[in-house]
Amino acid sequence: MGKSKTRILRKGIQNQLQKLSREDAIRGVVSYLNSNDNNSAKDLISMFGLQADEILEAGASYESVVAIKRIFM
Protein backbone atom coordinates (compact mmCIF):
# COMPACT_ATOMS: atom_id res chain seq x y z
CA MET A 1 0.00 0.00 0.00
CA GLY A 2 1.30 3.42 -0.88
CA LYS A 3 2.07 6.20 1.56
CA SER A 4 -0.96 8.21 0.55
CA LYS A 5 -3.43 5.40 1.12
CA THR A 6 -1.89 4.54 4.47
CA ARG A 7 -2.06 8.17 5.58
CA ILE A 8 -5.70 8.48 4.49
CA LEU A 9 -6.67 5.29 6.35
CA ARG A 10 -4.91 6.36 9.54
CA LYS A 11 -6.49 9.79 9.38
CA GLY A 12 -9.93 8.23 9.04
CA ILE A 13 -9.37 5.88 11.96
CA GLN A 14 -8.13 8.69 14.19
CA ASN A 15 -11.08 10.92 13.28
CA GLN A 16 -13.56 8.22 14.24
CA LEU A 17 -11.95 7.45 17.59
CA GLN A 18 -11.68 11.09 18.62
CA LYS A 19 -15.42 11.56 18.22
CA LEU A 20 -16.34 8.74 20.60
CA SER A 21 -16.11 9.67 24.27
CA ARG A 22 -16.43 7.35 27.23
CA GLU A 23 -19.95 8.60 27.95
CA ASP A 24 -20.96 7.98 24.34
CA ALA A 25 -19.51 4.48 24.58
CA ILE A 26 -21.53 3.75 27.72
CA ARG A 27 -24.72 4.97 26.06
CA GLY A 28 -23.89 2.84 23.02
CA VAL A 29 -23.34 -0.24 25.14
CA VAL A 30 -26.67 0.28 26.89
CA SER A 31 -28.51 0.60 23.59
CA TYR A 32 -26.72 -2.45 22.16
CA LEU A 33 -27.53 -4.54 25.23
CA ASN A 34 -31.17 -3.47 25.26
CA SER A 35 -31.46 -4.46 21.58
CA ASN A 36 -29.64 -7.81 22.17
CA ASP A 37 -26.57 -6.91 20.07
CA ASN A 38 -24.04 -8.44 22.46
CA ASN A 39 -21.10 -8.55 20.04
CA SER A 40 -21.08 -4.79 19.45
CA ALA A 41 -21.53 -4.19 23.17
CA LYS A 42 -18.57 -6.44 23.99
CA ASP A 43 -16.39 -4.57 21.50
CA LEU A 44 -17.08 -1.22 23.15
CA ILE A 45 -16.70 -2.65 26.65
CA SER A 46 -13.30 -4.09 25.90
CA MET A 47 -12.16 -0.99 23.99
CA PHE A 48 -12.96 1.43 26.82
CA GLY A 49 -12.51 -0.92 29.78
CA LEU A 50 -16.03 -0.32 31.07
CA GLN A 51 -17.25 -1.80 34.34
CA ALA A 52 -20.58 -3.49 34.98
CA ASP A 53 -21.72 -0.89 37.52
CA GLU A 54 -21.18 1.95 35.00
CA ILE A 55 -23.39 0.19 32.49
CA LEU A 56 -26.06 -0.61 35.05
CA GLU A 57 -26.17 3.00 36.26
CA ALA A 58 -26.63 4.15 32.66
CA GLY A 59 -29.84 2.14 32.33
CA ALA A 60 -28.99 -1.33 31.03
CA SER A 61 -31.09 -4.18 32.34
CA TYR A 62 -29.52 -6.40 34.97
CA GLU A 63 -30.23 -9.54 32.95
CA SER A 64 -28.39 -8.26 29.89
CA VAL A 65 -25.32 -7.35 31.95
CA VAL A 66 -25.32 -10.73 33.69
CA ALA A 67 -25.54 -12.43 30.30
CA ILE A 68 -22.14 -11.00 29.34
CA LYS A 69 -20.55 -11.12 32.78
CA ARG A 70 -17.47 -13.01 31.56
CA ILE A 71 -16.17 -9.95 29.75
CA PHE A 72 -15.98 -7.99 33.01
CA MET A 73 -13.71 -10.49 34.75
Sequence and secondary structure as in RCSB ss.txt:
>XXXX:A:sequence
MGKSKTRILRKGIQNQLQKLSREDAIRGVVSYLNSNDNNSAKDLISMFGLQADEILEAGASYESVVAIKRIFM
>XXXX:A:secstr
  HHHHHHHHHHHHHHHHT  HHHHHHHHHHHHHTT HHHHHHHHHHHT  HHHHHHTT  HHHHHHTGGGG 
